[in-house]
Amino acid sequence: MQRLYRVGYKGFVYTGFGMSGYYGKAFCYARQGEIAQAIDNLKKAIDIAPRLCRTEAKHNPDFDSIRDEEGFRALVEKGECRM
């Protein structure tokens, strides 16, 4: 698990706080059970690319551990888009 976080963190550093960096950090935190940090970083990613991040987060199994959290549901269900 630590290795996954390090890989995600390096991605975060090299992408310069971009959408993929925040999204990657969010799912790393989710896999570690760090709910608040996961939701915070997912919100930042969604602020940058709402449609893409919401769609990805809904189906990404890395978020299974926080899927029932109110904050997660509020983020991914807000402004539902049909593709």
Sine and cosine of phi, psi and omega as CSV:
sin_phi,cos_phi,sin_psi,cos_psi,sin_omega,cos_omega
0.00,0.00,-0.68,0.74,0.04,-1.00
-0.86,0.52,-0.64,0.77,-0.01,-1.00
-0.88,0.47,-0.67,0.74,0.03,-1.00
-0.86,0.51,-0.69,0.72,0.01,-1.00
-0.88,0.47,-0.69,0.72,-0.01,-1.00
-0.88,0.48,-0.68,0.73,0.03,-1.00
-0.88,0.47,-0.71,0.70,0.03,-1.00
-0.88,0.47,-0.65,0.76,-0.02,-1.00
-0.91,0.41,-0.66,0.75,0.04,-1.00
-0.88,0.48,-0.65,0.76,0.06,-1.00
-0.87,0.50,-0.64,0.77,0.03,-1.00
-0.88,0.47,-0.72,0.70,-0.02,-1.00
-0.90,0.43,-0.74,0.68,-0.09,-1.00
-0.96,0.28,-0.37,0.93,0.02,-1.00
-1.00,0.02,-0.02,1.00,0.07,-1.00
0.91,0.42,0.68,0.73,0.04,-1.00
0.92,0.40,0.40,0.92,0.02,-1.00
-0.97,0.23,0.00,-1.00,-0.03,-1.00
-0.81,0.59,-0.76,0.65,-0.05,-1.00
-0.92,0.39,-0.50,0.87,0.06,-1.00
-0.92,0.39,-0.74,0.67,0.03,-1.00
-0.90,0.43,-0.67,0.75,0.00,-1.00
-0.90,0.44,-0.71,0.71,0.02,-1.00
-0.89,0.46,-0.66,0.75,0.03,-1.00
-0.91,0.41,-0.61,0.79,0.01,-1.00
-0.87,0.49,-0.73,0.69,-0.04,-1.00
-0.96,0.28,-0.45,0.89,0.10,-0.99
-0.91,0.41,-0.71,0.70,0.05,-1.00
-0.89,0.46,-0.65,0.76,0.01,-1.00
-0.87,0.49,-0.68,0.74,-0.01,-1.00
-0.92,0.39,-0.41,0.91,0.03,-1.00
-1.00,-0.01,-0.07,1.00,-0.01,-1.00
0.99,0.13,0.24,0.97,0.02,-1.00
-1.00,0.02,0.99,0.16,-0.18,-0.98
-0.87,0.49,-0.78,0.63,-0.06,-1.00
-0.87,0.49,-0.69,0.72,0.00,-1.00
-0.92,0.39,-0.62,0.78,0.02,-1.00
-0.88,0.48,-0.74,0.67,-0.03,-1.00
-0.92,0.39,-0.65,0.76,0.02,-1.00
-0.87,0.49,-0.73,0.69,-0.01,-1.00
-0.94,0.33,-0.57,0.82,0.07,-1.00
-0.90,0.43,-0.64,0.77,0.05,-1.00
-0.87,0.49,-0.67,0.74,0.02,-1.00
-0.90,0.45,-0.65,0.76,0.04,-1.00
-0.91,0.42,-0.68,0.74,0.00,-1.00
-0.91,0.41,-0.58,0.82,0.06,-1.00
-0.87,0.48,-0.52,0.85,-0.02,-1.00
-0.99,0.10,-0.70,0.71,-0.05,-1.00
-0.66,-0.76,0.98,0.21,-0.15,-0.99
-0.86,0.51,-0.78,0.63,-0.09,-1.00
-0.90,0.44,-0.75,0.66,-0.03,-1.00
-0.88,0.47,-0.76,0.65,-0.08,-1.00
-0.92,0.38,-0.64,0.77,0.03,-1.00
-0.90,0.45,-0.70,0.71,0.00,-1.00
-0.89,0.46,-0.73,0.69,-0.01,-1.00
-0.89,0.45,-0.71,0.70,-0.05,-1.00
-0.90,0.44,-0.57,0.82,0.01,-1.00
-0.88,0.48,-0.54,0.84,-0.13,-0.99
-0.94,-0.34,-0.11,0.99,-0.05,-1.00
-0.98,0.17,0.88,-0.47,-0.02,-1.00
-0.91,0.42,-0.26,0.97,0.05,-1.00
-0.90,0.43,-0.33,0.94,0.01,-1.00
-0.99,-0.11,0.11,0.99,-0.03,-1.00
-0.83,0.55,-0.57,0.82,-0.05,-1.00
-0.94,0.35,-0.33,0.95,0.00,-1.00
-0.87,-0.49,0.09,1.00,-0.08,-1.00
-0.83,0.55,-0.54,0.84,-0.03,-1.00
-1.00,0.02,-0.03,1.00,0.03,-1.00
-0.95,0.32,0.68,-0.73,-0.02,-1.00
-0.84,0.54,-0.67,0.74,0.00,-1.00
-0.89,0.46,-0.64,0.77,0.04,-1.00
-0.91,0.42,-0.75,0.66,-0.02,-1.00
-0.87,0.50,-0.65,0.76,0.00,-1.00
-0.88,0.47,-0.63,0.78,0.00,-1.00
-0.94,0.35,-0.73,0.68,-0.11,-0.99
-0.99,0.16,-0.39,0.92,0.00,-1.00
-1.00,-0.02,-0.30,0.95,-0.02,-1.00
-0.90,0.44,0.77,-0.64,0.06,-1.00
0.86,0.50,0.73,0.68,-0.03,-1.00
-0.77,0.64,0.74,-0.68,0.02,-1.00
-0.90,-0.44,0.63,-0.78,0.11,-0.99
-0.98,-0.22,0.74,-0.67,-0.01,-1.00
-1.00,-0.07,0.00,0.00,0.00,0.00
